[in-house]
Amino acid sequence: MPVTDQNRRPLSLFMTTGQVSNYTGASVLQDSLPAAQWMLGDRGYDADWFRDPWKRKG
């Protein structure tokens, strides 16, 4: 799971084994993400546990 800036340059990367859910990487990387005005992700990340920390960051 990569985290990139608006120019698609990598900021963070979390690699897992083949059968591990992307939620594992998302939860690990979430606290280290920089402030952002928007985030692009698929519907799989439309969950309260993922969105609530972003709301708290403002």
Secondary structure, 3 states (H helix, E strand, C coil): CEEECCCCCEEEECCCCCCCCHHHHHHHHHCCCCCCCCCCCCHHHCCHHHHHHHHHHC
